[in-house]
Amino acid sequence: MTTPVPVAPDAGEGHGAALVLHGRSAHVLTAYDPAVRCLSPAERDRAARLAPAARRDFTAAHLLIRRCAAAFLGVPVHGLDVVQRCERCQGPHGRPTLRQEPRLYVTLAHCAGYVAAAASWQPVGVDVERLPPGPGWHRASARSLTRAEAAAVARAPCPPAAFLRQWVRKEALIKAGRARLGGLRHVDLSGLPVDDPGGGRLVRRSWWQGWAVTDWADGTSGRGGRGDRVDGGGYEPPPTAGVVGAAVTVRPPSLLTVPGGGAPHFRHEDRPVRP
């Protein structure tokens, strides 16, 4: 039998409708007590099949989603079980849920060396991607952008970055249940800005059809080198080109950086919304 998580009336760090945590994978893996790296057997099995760098990002994301849910609820990380079950094939992937509190919406994302997670009592989605996008971004743009969005991307100072900004927003909408992968060309975000400052840091709030869209960028250009050293040898990609992220929520979230992440943060001082 699963024991529900007790939630005190004023518990939790989620001082708003949602809590979003983000940061570098290396910082996530070192910021929290190793004892809380309590992946389930299914998660460990999935991680074991990945290449070392992808395994670190997977582990960091699945640790961060537990940390985010625990912080939002005001409960210990220990004992929180994240369950993923594909609706189509019943495999151990797909939209995550918290076994101890299935009413809570949780979501995660990861790219090369960077992770994010979110928790809310209402639908929430989050996504992160590393700049620059891969060489196939033109094809992805044709499949995912409306004509108005494509025109705005073409006019932007840096079209690849502008495309990626819209892409992370749409991925977040998919995770929030507001869009589907095959219908992205019918989701028009052309009214939202795409002019991220190159190589800079950003936190920006917008609204789209009743959804709060929170953009952030961690662009620390000028830092060369090999990046952070990670356990098991090797280095994470340096944040030279930066990372873009987006969260979509019903109300503006608390956006917090993992300690040591060096990225911007924003704190919205509402209390958590109970179901």
Backbone as CSV, one residue per row, in Angstrom:
resi,resn,N_x,N_y,N_z,CA_x,CA_y,CA_z,C_x,C_y,C_z
1,MET,0.846,-1.196,0.000,0.000,0.000,0.000,0.878,1.242,0.000
2,THR,0.521,2.218,-0.811,1.265,3.465,-0.881,0.749,4.434,0.163
3,THR,1.653,4.997,0.931,1.279,5.954,1.961,1.284,7.365,1.389
4,PRO,0.142,8.094,1.447,0.114,9.452,0.919,1.090,10.343,1.673
5,VAL,1.593,11.360,0.983,2.502,12.311,1.595,1.700,13.317,2.406
6,PRO,1.992,13.467,3.717,1.297,14.491,4.497,1.820,15.876,4.146
7,VAL,0.924,16.819,3.867,1.309,18.161,3.471,0.777,19.147,4.493
8,ALA,1.687,19.859,5.159,1.277,20.868,6.124,0.732,22.088,5.392
9,PRO,-0.185,22.865,6.028,-0.799,24.000,5.338,0.201,24.999,4.777
10,ASP,1.319,25.246,5.464,2.283,26.226,5.004,3.590,25.590,4.560
11,ALA,3.550,24.293,4.261,4.789,23.595,3.928,5.236,23.919,2.512
12,GLY,6.507,23.694,2.269,7.011,23.714,0.914,7.680,25.013,0.512
13,GLU,8.577,24.892,-0.477,9.239,26.039,-1.055,8.499,26.558,-2.268
14,GLY,7.444,25.904,-2.671,6.703,26.310,-3.853,5.844,27.511,-3.567
15,HIS,6.466,28.690,-3.498,5.751,29.904,-3.113,4.955,30.443,-4.297
16,GLY,4.169,29.640,-4.927,3.368,30.035,-6.067,2.588,28.850,-6.571
17,ALA,2.062,28.972,-7.783,1.274,27.890,-8.345,2.139,26.726,-8.792
18,ALA,3.426,26.951,-8.967,4.333,25.892,-9.415,5.743,26.226,-8.961
19,LEU,6.560,25.188,-8.866,7.979,25.343,-8.565,8.776,24.737,-9.707
20,VAL,9.721,25.499,-10.250,10.585,25.037,-11.326,12.023,25.138,-10.851
21,LEU,12.756,24.028,-10.902,14.181,23.991,-10.578,14.965,23.677,-11.842
22,HIS,16.115,24.303,-12.001,16.936,24.013,-13.173,18.399,24.260,-12.842
23,GLY,19.274,23.635,-13.612,20.696,23.822,-13.401,21.506,22.782,-14.142
24,ARG,22.806,22.860,-13.986,23.692,21.938,-14.664,23.642,20.568,-14.003
25,SER,23.729,19.531,-14.811,23.661,18.161,-14.282,24.728,17.919,-13.226
26,ALA,25.952,18.401,-13.471,27.035,18.183,-12.511,26.717,18.808,-11.165
27,HIS,26.072,19.971,-11.170,25.730,20.626,-9.914,24.605,19.890,-9.190
28,VAL,23.651,19.362,-9.945,22.578,18.591,-9.319,23.149,17.352,-8.640
29,LEU,24.062,16.676,-9.316,24.605,15.430,-8.788,25.505,15.641,-7.584
30,THR,26.001,16.866,-7.405,26.870,17.144,-6.263,26.185,17.991,-5.191
31,ALA,25.042,18.628,-5.514,24.406,19.537,-4.559,23.624,18.810,-3.483
32,TYR,23.186,17.581,-3.766,22.321,16.871,-2.847,23.005,15.614,-2.326
33,ASP,22.611,15.234,-1.134,23.171,14.057,-0.470,23.061,12.849,-1.396
34,PRO,24.180,12.150,-1.665,24.087,10.970,-2.531,23.064,9.949,-2.055
35,ALA,22.739,9.951,-0.748,21.785,8.964,-0.238,20.394,9.136,-0.834
36,VAL,20.105,10.338,-1.386,18.770,10.538,-1.935,18.699,10.161,-3.408
37,ARG,19.798,9.662,-3.945,19.757,9.233,-5.345,19.087,7.866,-5.431
38,CYS,17.823,7.869,-5.130,17.083,6.612,-4.942,16.246,6.308,-6.178
39,LEU,16.894,6.075,-7.298,16.153,5.707,-8.493,15.503,4.343,-8.314
40,SER,14.369,4.181,-8.943,13.665,2.899,-8.898,14.403,1.879,-9.759
41,PRO,14.097,0.587,-9.605,14.736,-0.412,-10.479,14.507,-0.121,-11.960
42,ALA,13.305,0.328,-12.315,13.040,0.647,-13.717,13.899,1.811,-14.183
43,GLU,14.076,2.838,-13.336,14.924,3.969,-13.695,16.382,3.544,-13.810
44,ARG,16.838,2.729,-12.882,18.230,2.264,-12.945,18.480,1.440,-14.194
45,ASP,17.490,0.639,-14.581,17.625,-0.177,-15.783,17.712,0.707,-17.025
46,ARG,16.872,1.739,-17.084,16.926,2.665,-18.219,18.255,3.396,-18.250
47,ALA,18.729,3.844,-17.076,19.986,4.584,-17.017,21.167,3.717,-17.461
48,ALA,21.142,2.443,-17.079,22.257,1.551,-17.400,22.419,1.343,-18.898
49,ARG,21.362,1.558,-19.660,21.422,1.350,-21.101,21.944,2.571,-21.851
50,LEU,22.175,3.666,-21.146,22.590,4.913,-21.782,24.099,5.064,-21.777
51,ALA,24.595,5.886,-22.700,26.008,6.257,-22.695,26.306,7.069,-21.439
52,PRO,27.561,7.120,-20.990,27.869,7.774,-19.709,27.328,9.200,-19.571
53,ALA,27.510,10.045,-20.575,27.041,11.429,-20.461,25.525,11.481,-20.363
54,ALA,24.841,10.705,-21.199,23.376,10.670,-21.148,22.892,10.079,-19.836
55,ARG,23.642,9.107,-19.285,23.265,8.506,-18.010,23.327,9.545,-16.883
56,ARG,24.357,10.402,-16.913,24.454,11.442,-15.884,23.276,12.411,-15.974
57,ASP,22.920,12.812,-17.187,21.792,13.736,-17.344,20.482,13.086,-16.909
58,PHE,20.280,11.832,-17.282,19.077,11.097,-16.880,18.994,11.013,-15.362
59,THR,20.106,10.634,-14.724,20.117,10.507,-13.268,19.861,11.846,-12.597
60,ALA,20.504,12.898,-13.098,20.321,14.222,-12.509,18.870,14.679,-12.635
61,ALA,18.253,14.457,-13.790,16.863,14.877,-13.991,15.914,14.120,-13.076
62,HIS,16.156,12.824,-12.905,15.255,12.030,-12.072,15.507,12.272,-10.586
63,LEU,16.688,12.733,-10.234,16.913,13.205,-8.875,16.258,14.559,-8.660
64,LEU,16.390,15.444,-9.645,15.864,16.800,-9.496,14.342,16.811,-9.416
65,ILE,13.665,15.926,-10.140,12.201,15.915,-10.073,11.734,15.508,-8.672
66,ARG,12.477,14.610,-8.015,12.154,14.256,-6.629,12.412,15.446,-5.700
67,ARG,13.544,16.113,-5.905,13.872,17.270,-5.088,12.835,18.380,-5.268
68,CYS,12.380,18.565,-6.494,11.386,19.598,-6.782,10.055,19.269,-6.115
69,ALA,9.602,18.025,-6.240,8.342,17.628,-5.614,8.429,17.732,-4.101
70,ALA,9.553,17.301,-3.532,9.723,17.363,-2.078,9.727,18.803,-1.585
71,ALA,10.416,19.685,-2.316,10.471,21.089,-1.922,9.097,21.737,-2.042
72,PHE,8.373,21.404,-3.083,7.042,21.984,-3.286,6.078,21.546,-2.187
73,LEU,6.166,20.267,-1.816,5.255,19.720,-0.804,5.723,19.995,0.614
74,GLY,7.018,20.265,0.778,7.551,20.443,2.122,7.743,19.141,2.859
75,VAL,8.197,18.109,2.132,8.414,16.788,2.722,9.829,16.324,2.370
76,PRO,10.362,15.301,3.063,11.696,14.791,2.722,11.724,14.140,1.343
77,VAL,12.886,14.196,0.726,13.058,13.555,-0.581,13.003,12.041,-0.463
78,HIS,13.525,11.520,0.653,13.572,10.070,0.829,12.171,9.474,0.744
79,GLY,12.046,8.405,0.005,10.782,7.691,-0.060,9.838,8.152,-1.146
80,LEU,10.201,9.163,-1.929,9.349,9.596,-3.030,9.636,8.737,-4.263
81,ASP,8.594,8.184,-4.824,8.723,7.305,-5.982,8.145,7.983,-7.211
82,VAL,8.956,8.103,-8.253,8.508,8.656,-9.527,8.168,7.494,-10.452
83,VAL,6.959,7.513,-10.977,6.473,6.427,-11.832,6.244,6.972,-13.230
84,GLN,6.714,6.252,-14.219,6.447,6.585,-15.620,5.865,5.363,-16.315
85,ARG,4.785,5.588,-17.028,4.130,4.490,-17.733,3.576,5.015,-19.047
86,CYS,4.081,4.497,-20.157,3.625,4.918,-21.471,2.186,4.476,-21.697
87,GLU,1.338,5.400,-22.127,-0.066,5.078,-22.359,-0.254,4.150,-23.545
88,ARG,0.707,4.153,-24.474,0.558,3.331,-25.680,1.152,1.937,-25.528
89,CYS,2.420,1.871,-25.022,3.087,0.566,-24.958,3.237,0.033,-23.543
90,GLN,2.830,0.835,-22.551,2.934,0.454,-21.145,4.379,0.298,-20.672
91,GLY,5.331,0.834,-21.429,6.726,0.792,-21.021,7.015,1.786,-19.905
92,PRO,8.198,1.660,-19.249,8.547,2.521,-18.108,9.054,3.891,-18.528
93,HIS,8.282,4.574,-19.374,8.617,5.932,-19.797,7.297,6.669,-20.018
94,GLY,7.377,7.913,-20.423,6.157,8.694,-20.589,6.009,9.722,-19.481
95,ARG,4.808,10.264,-19.340,4.571,11.337,-18.379,4.767,10.832,-16.949
96,PRO,5.625,11.505,-16.164,5.885,11.037,-14.798,4.778,11.431,-13.828
97,THR,4.617,10.620,-12.790,3.722,10.921,-11.683,4.425,10.555,-10.382
98,LEU,3.928,11.086,-9.282,4.478,10.789,-7.964,3.565,9.769,-7.291
99,ARG,4.110,8.593,-6.984,3.282,7.527,-6.437,2.608,7.942,-5.122
100,GLN,3.326,8.667,-4.293,2.783,9.042,-2.987,1.761,10.171,-3.070
101,GLU,1.750,10.932,-4.153,0.799,12.031,-4.305,0.452,12.173,-5.785
102,PRO,-0.398,11.270,-6.295,-0.688,11.273,-7.735,-1.435,12.511,-8.209
103,ARG,-1.990,13.295,-7.284,-2.672,14.527,-7.696,-1.680,15.602,-8.130
104,LEU,-0.430,15.482,-7.714,0.579,16.482,-8.031,1.074,16.277,-9.460
105,TYR,1.119,17.355,-10.225,1.699,17.309,-11.562,3.202,17.510,-11.449
106,VAL,3.974,16.603,-12.030,5.430,16.722,-12.053,5.919,16.495,-13.472
107,THR,7.021,17.123,-13.801,7.575,16.993,-15.145,9.069,17.237,-15.080
108,LEU,9.797,16.754,-16.079,11.252,16.917,-16.114,11.724,17.089,-17.543
109,ALA,12.955,17.554,-17.681,13.583,17.708,-18.992,15.090,17.682,-18.802
110,HIS,15.802,17.252,-19.837,17.261,17.304,-19.788,17.821,17.394,-21.199
111,CYS,18.954,18.056,-21.295,19.721,18.103,-22.532,21.174,17.842,-22.145
112,ALA,22.114,18.108,-23.010,23.515,17.788,-22.727,24.034,18.626,-21.569
113,GLY,24.147,17.993,-20.406,24.737,18.654,-19.250,23.825,19.575,-18.484
114,TYR,22.520,19.561,-18.756,21.602,20.501,-18.110,20.262,19.826,-17.878
115,VAL,19.601,20.157,-16.750,18.339,19.506,-16.401,17.376,20.520,-15.810
116,ALA,16.101,20.164,-15.817,15.062,20.990,-15.199,13.946,20.077,-14.732
117,ALA,13.179,20.551,-13.753,12.027,19.805,-13.246,11.017,20.801,-12.707
118,ALA,9.751,20.383,-12.651,8.704,21.265,-12.151,7.658,20.445,-11.419
119,ALA,6.971,21.109,-10.480,5.884,20.489,-9.723,4.792,21.526,-9.525
120,SER,3.543,21.079,-9.586,2.411,21.992,-9.441,1.157,21.184,-9.153
121,TRP,0.172,21.841,-8.524,-1.138,21.216,-8.352,-1.980,21.323,-9.619
122,GLN,-1.477,22.060,-10.596,-2.166,22.241,-11.875,-1.225,21.842,-13.000
123,PRO,-1.741,21.607,-14.210,-0.866,21.158,-15.305,0.348,22.065,-15.487
124,VAL,1.488,21.443,-15.736,2.747,22.169,-15.871,3.628,21.425,-16.861
125,GLY,4.424,22.171,-17.607,5.381,21.571,-18.527,6.670,22.349,-18.511
126,VAL,7.786,21.669,-18.785,9.094,22.325,-18.779,9.957,21.673,-19.851
127,ASP,10.849,22.474,-20.450,11.800,21.907,-21.405,13.062,22.747,-21.413
128,VAL,14.186,22.110,-21.706,15.475,22.796,-21.850,16.187,22.237,-23.071
129,GLU,16.911,23.091,-23.756,17.724,22.682,-24.901,18.995,23.506,-24.908
130,ARG,20.053,22.916,-25.445,21.339,23.602,-25.509,21.521,24.252,-26.878
131,LEU,22.044,25.479,-26.842,22.392,26.193,-28.067,23.808,25.838,-28.508
132,PRO,24.086,25.845,-29.823,23.110,26.026,-30.899,22.376,24.729,-31.185
133,PRO,21.204,24.806,-31.854,20.498,23.572,-32.207,21.290,22.777,-33.237
134,GLY,20.924,21.530,-33.406,21.618,20.672,-34.360,21.396,21.117,-35.792
135,PRO,22.132,20.520,-36.732,22.039,20.943,-38.132,20.672,20.703,-38.752
136,GLY,19.841,19.880,-38.135,18.524,19.605,-38.687,17.440,20.557,-38.228
137,TRP,17.822,21.704,-37.652,16.807,22.590,-37.091,15.898,23.182,-38.166
138,HIS,16.407,23.344,-39.397,15.549,23.860,-40.478,14.390,22.901,-40.751
139,ARG,14.682,21.599,-40.800,13.621,20.617,-41.023,12.647,20.592,-39.851
140,ALA,13.187,20.649,-38.637,12.315,20.675,-37.466,11.444,21.920,-37.460
141,SER,11.998,23.024,-37.919,11.232,24.265,-37.991,10.060,24.117,-38.953
142,ALA,10.301,23.511,-40.094,9.234,23.345,-41.078,8.111,22.456,-40.550
143,ARG,8.457,21.513,-39.681,7.446,20.592,-39.144,6.713,21.151,-37.932
144,SER,7.266,22.166,-37.276,6.721,22.553,-35.970,6.257,23.997,-35.865
145,LEU,6.640,24.871,-36.793,6.286,26.279,-36.677,5.163,26.657,-37.634
146,THR,4.319,27.584,-37.185,3.322,28.166,-38.082,4.026,29.138,-39.026
147,ARG,3.294,29.612,-40.044,3.901,30.563,-40.972,4.317,31.840,-40.258
148,ALA,3.467,32.316,-39.350,3.792,33.538,-38.624,5.015,33.344,-37.739
149,GLU,5.117,32.185,-37.102,6.288,31.901,-36.271,7.546,31.810,-37.116
150,ALA,7.447,31.124,-38.264,8.608,30.983,-39.141,9.089,32.342,-39.625
151,ALA,8.154,33.260,-39.922,8.531,34.595,-40.365,9.238,35.352,-39.246
152,ALA,8.735,35.217,-38.000,9.370,35.889,-36.868,10.762,35.328,-36.611
153,VAL,10.926,34.023,-36.756,12.238,33.399,-36.578,13.211,33.896,-37.647
154,ALA,12.742,33.992,-38.894,13.610,34.448,-39.976,14.057,35.891,-39.774
155,ARG,13.219,36.711,-39.128,13.567,38.116,-38.899,14.450,38.314,-37.671
156,ALA,14.560,37.304,-36.834,15.293,37.439,-35.578,16.789,37.623,-35.836
157,PRO,17.501,38.290,-34.924,18.951,38.456,-35.095,19.693,37.136,-35.202
158,CYS,19.194,36.118,-34.485,19.820,34.785,-34.537,18.719,33.750,-34.754
159,PRO,18.384,33.439,-36.014,17.269,32.515,-36.283,17.369,31.164,-35.582
160,PRO,18.548,30.516,-35.494,18.591,29.230,-34.784,18.178,29.357,-33.324
161,ALA,18.617,30.416,-32.642,18.232,30.614,-31.245,16.753,30.936,-31.133
162,ALA,16.219,31.717,-32.085,14.798,32.051,-32.070,13.945,30.804,-32.269
163,PHE,14.372,29.923,-33.182,13.651,28.660,-33.358,13.660,27.848,-32.073
164,LEU,14.829,27.743,-31.445,14.925,26.932,-30.237,14.068,27.505,-29.120
165,ARG,13.946,28.828,-29.049,13.081,29.444,-28.046,11.635,28.983,-28.233
166,GLN,11.149,28.978,-29.480,9.784,28.516,-29.718,9.664,27.007,-29.488
167,TRP,10.713,26.279,-29.809,10.670,24.829,-29.648,10.510,24.429,-28.185
168,VAL,11.285,25.039,-27.284,11.178,24.652,-25.878,9.809,25.029,-25.313
169,ARG,9.243,26.139,-25.776,7.895,26.496,-25.343,6.884,25.439,-25.776
170,LYS,6.999,24.987,-27.026,6.037,24.000,-27.523,6.226,22.639,-26.851
171,GLU,7.469,22.265,-26.598,7.710,21.027,-25.854,7.104,21.113,-24.464
172,ALA,7.225,22.262,-23.819,6.622,22.435,-22.497,5.103,22.337,-22.576
173,LEU,4.519,22.890,-23.625,3.068,22.791,-23.803,2.627,21.338,-23.995
174,ILE,3.440,20.559,-24.700,3.126,19.134,-24.862,3.100,18.450,-23.501
175,LYS,4.104,18.717,-22.688,4.185,18.068,-21.374,3.075,18.524,-20.441
176,ALA,2.563,19.736,-20.666,1.447,20.228,-19.860,0.109,19.720,-20.373
177,GLY,0.113,18.987,-21.494,-1.131,18.456,-22.046,-1.882,19.443,-22.911
178,ARG,-1.251,20.570,-23.263,-1.933,21.604,-24.051,-1.689,21.437,-25.542
179,ALA,-0.685,20.670,-25.940,-0.364,20.461,-27.349,0.063,19.014,-27.539
180,ARG,0.136,18.595,-28.795,0.634,17.261,-29.111,1.695,17.382,-30.192
181,LEU,2.599,16.428,-30.216,3.753,16.514,-31.100,3.348,16.637,-32.559
182,GLY,2.317,15.908,-32.966,1.897,15.942,-34.364,1.092,17.167,-34.746
183,GLY,0.778,18.021,-33.781,-0.045,19.185,-34.078,0.613,20.508,-33.768
184,LEU,1.952,20.547,-33.741,2.644,21.772,-33.343,2.448,22.903,-34.340
185,ARG,2.208,22.582,-35.615,2.003,23.648,-36.597,0.643,24.325,-36.428
186,HIS,-0.176,23.795,-35.560,-1.464,24.427,-35.260,-1.422,25.203,-33.943
187,VAL,-0.281,25.239,-33.306,-0.095,25.988,-32.064,0.732,27.220,-32.394
188,ASP,0.098,28.383,-32.425,0.759,29.597,-32.882,1.213,30.444,-31.703
189,LEU,2.527,30.556,-31.538,3.124,31.366,-30.477,3.795,32.614,-31.044
190,SER,3.379,33.030,-32.224,4.057,34.141,-32.889,3.919,35.457,-32.137
191,GLY,2.963,35.549,-31.214,2.819,36.762,-30.426,3.819,36.887,-29.296
192,LEU,4.587,35.835,-29.044,5.583,35.860,-27.968,6.940,36.277,-28.508
193,PRO,7.735,36.993,-27.725,9.043,37.463,-28.208,10.029,36.314,-28.382
194,VAL,10.896,36.460,-29.363,11.947,35.453,-29.602,13.329,36.094,-29.595
195,ASP,13.420,37.339,-29.169,14.685,38.062,-29.227,15.476,37.890,-27.941
196,ASP,15.915,36.659,-27.679,16.763,36.416,-26.517,18.094,37.141,-26.701
197,PRO,18.629,37.743,-25.643,19.939,38.392,-25.769,21.032,37.353,-25.961
198,GLY,21.816,37.505,-26.994,22.866,36.525,-27.268,23.916,36.509,-26.180
199,GLY,24.230,35.308,-25.671,25.275,35.160,-24.681,24.949,35.779,-23.342
200,GLY,23.685,36.085,-23.084,23.306,36.712,-21.826,22.402,35.836,-20.993
201,ARG,21.967,36.393,-19.875,21.050,35.680,-18.991,19.699,36.359,-19.045
202,LEU,18.663,35.579,-18.908,17.324,36.086,-19.128,16.332,35.358,-18.257
203,VAL,15.393,36.088,-17.684,14.150,35.518,-17.163,13.037,36.428,-17.667
204,ARG,12.082,35.852,-18.380,11.027,36.646,-19.001,9.685,35.936,-18.832
205,ARG,8.680,36.711,-18.518,7.332,36.177,-18.350,6.426,36.697,-19.460
206,SER,5.616,35.804,-20.028,4.624,36.172,-21.029,3.354,35.379,-20.751
207,TRP,2.276,35.743,-21.437,1.011,35.008,-21.332,0.574,34.581,-22.724
208,TRP,0.047,33.371,-22.802,-0.452,32.839,-24.067,-1.710,32.017,-23.788
209,GLN,-2.839,32.504,-24.262,-4.121,31.799,-24.139,-4.365,31.277,-22.725
210,GLY,-4.126,32.136,-21.735,-4.383,31.776,-20.348,-3.269,31.024,-19.661
211,TRP,-2.154,30.768,-20.360,-1.019,30.059,-19.778,0.102,31.046,-19.489
212,ALA,0.731,30.901,-18.338,1.921,31.689,-18.018,3.125,31.006,-18.646
213,VAL,3.829,31.720,-19.496,5.015,31.196,-20.178,6.240,31.870,-19.561
214,THR,7.082,31.086,-18.927,8.302,31.597,-18.294,9.499,31.125,-19.103
215,ASP,10.209,32.082,-19.694,11.430,31.785,-20.453,12.652,32.076,-19.594
216,TRP,13.670,31.281,-19.767,14.952,31.633,-19.180,16.073,31.194,-20.117
217,ALA,17.204,31.834,-19.962,18.388,31.479,-20.737,19.594,31.582,-19.826
218,ASP,20.485,30.637,-19.943,21.757,30.682,-19.237,22.830,30.663,-20.302
219,GLY,23.206,31.832,-20.768,24.192,31.934,-21.831,25.440,32.593,-21.324
220,THR,26.434,31.806,-20.983,27.663,32.355,-20.398,28.778,32.291,-21.420
221,SER,28.579,32.988,-22.536,29.588,32.943,-23.593,30.895,33.543,-23.100
222,GLY,31.959,33.071,-23.673,33.271,33.559,-23.273,33.981,32.607,-22.333
223,ARG,33.246,31.650,-21.746,33.881,30.648,-20.899,34.260,29.465,-21.760
224,GLY,35.474,29.382,-22.131,35.894,28.251,-22.935,36.179,27.054,-22.059
225,GLY,37.168,26.273,-22.453,37.563,25.149,-21.623,36.706,23.932,-21.861
226,ARG,36.888,22.957,-20.965,36.259,21.657,-21.142,34.998,21.481,-20.320
227,GLY,34.611,22.448,-19.506,33.420,22.297,-18.696,33.744,21.643,-17.367
228,ASP,32.697,21.229,-16.641,32.873,20.619,-15.329,33.280,19.158,-15.459
229,ARG,34.233,18.751,-14.628,34.592,17.341,-14.585,33.505,16.574,-13.850
230,VAL,33.203,15.368,-14.332,32.136,14.572,-13.755,32.693,13.246,-13.275
231,ASP,31.920,12.598,-12.372,32.333,11.299,-11.864,32.492,10.307,-13.010
232,GLY,33.492,9.462,-12.903,33.705,8.453,-13.922,34.589,8.936,-15.060
233,GLY,35.106,10.162,-14.943,35.976,10.694,-15.988,35.207,11.490,-17.009
234,GLY,35.921,12.320,-17.740,35.297,13.114,-18.784,34.779,14.439,-18.256
235,TYR,34.222,15.233,-19.162,33.749,16.558,-18.832,32.383,16.784,-19.455
236,GLU,31.568,17.585,-18.750,30.324,18.038,-19.353,30.637,19.134,-20.362
237,PRO,29.714,19.352,-21.335,29.952,20.441,-22.280,30.019,21.774,-21.548
238,PRO,31.005,22.641,-21.873,31.043,23.952,-21.243,29.851,24.776,-21.691
239,PRO,29.372,25.706,-20.840,28.182,26.469,-21.189,28.490,27.643,-22.101
240,THR,29.407,27.456,-23.064,29.817,28.551,-23.918,28.646,29.087,-24.720
241,ALA,27.873,28.202,-25.331,26.762,28.641,-26.165,25.499,28.843,-25.352
242,GLY,25.404,28.254,-24.198,24.265,28.483,-23.333,23.143,27.483,-23.486
243,VAL,22.126,27.687,-22.646,20.952,26.832,-22.590,19.719,27.719,-22.573
244,VAL,18.678,27.292,-23.268,17.395,27.986,-23.197,16.381,27.042,-22.562
245,GLY,15.487,27.599,-21.775,14.471,26.804,-21.113,13.146,27.527,-21.111
246,ALA,12.079,26.767,-20.923,10.745,27.345,-20.839,9.883,26.482,-19.941
247,ALA,8.994,27.135,-19.206,7.995,26.446,-18.394,6.640,27.064,-18.700
248,VAL,5.612,26.235,-18.793,4.251,26.726,-18.969,3.426,26.242,-17.782
249,THR,2.716,27.171,-17.179,1.961,26.911,-15.967,0.674,27.710,-16.016
250,VAL,-0.236,27.383,-15.104,-1.495,28.120,-15.034,-1.272,29.499,-14.422
251,ARG,-0.376,29.572,-13.442,0.023,30.827,-12.832,1.542,30.910,-12.820
252,PRO,2.117,32.122,-12.751,3.578,32.234,-12.766,4.222,31.416,-11.650
253,PRO,5.298,30.689,-11.963,5.934,29.811,-10.981,7.071,30.483,-10.229
254,SER,7.551,29.807,-9.182,8.849,30.127,-8.604,9.906,29.440,-9.453
255,LEU,10.847,30.210,-9.958,11.915,29.682,-10.796,13.215,29.791,-10.025
256,LEU,13.773,28.651,-9.653,14.953,28.620,-8.795,16.073,27.832,-9.461
257,THR,17.298,28.282,-9.229,18.470,27.624,-9.783,19.052,26.649,-8.775
258,VAL,19.480,25.498,-9.251,20.186,24.555,-8.394,21.441,25.233,-7.861
259,PRO,21.771,25.081,-6.581,22.956,25.742,-6.024,24.199,25.497,-6.867
260,GLY,24.873,26.592,-7.165,26.083,26.496,-7.965,25.845,26.534,-9.452
261,GLY,24.569,26.574,-9.871,24.284,26.537,-11.294,24.684,27.786,-12.042
262,GLY,24.734,28.939,-11.349,25.182,30.153,-12.000,24.177,30.757,-12.941
263,ALA,22.927,30.257,-12.937,21.900,30.783,-13.836,20.977,31.712,-13.069
264,PRO,20.126,32.476,-13.755,19.245,33.414,-13.073,18.173,32.694,-12.280
265,HIS,17.582,33.404,-11.338,16.485,32.830,-10.587,15.428,33.902,-10.346
266,PHE,14.225,33.440,-10.121,13.114,34.347,-9.851,12.249,33.689,-8.801
267,ARG,11.780,34.440,-7.818,10.968,33.878,-6.739,9.645,34.639,-6.666
268,HIS,8.546,33.921,-6.858,7.201,34.511,-6.790,6.635,34.197,-5.418
269,GLU,6.223,35.203,-4.670,5.986,35.017,-3.247,4.571,34.620,-2.862
270,ASP,3.837,33.931,-3.738,2.561,33.329,-3.346,2.823,32.006,-2.651
271,ARG,1.873,31.577,-1.834,1.979,30.267,-1.187,1.484,29.192,-2.122
272,PRO,1.857,27.917,-1.903,1.384,26.840,-2.764,-0.133,26.758,-2.802
273,VAL,-0.625,26.365,-3.951,-2.063,26.207,-4.133,-2.434,24.762,-3.836
274,ARG,-3.320,24.532,-2.894,-3.696,23.170,-2.526,-4.787,22.655,-3.477
275,PRO,-4.820,21.339,-3.705,-5.792,20.790,-4.633,-7.214,20.871,-4.067
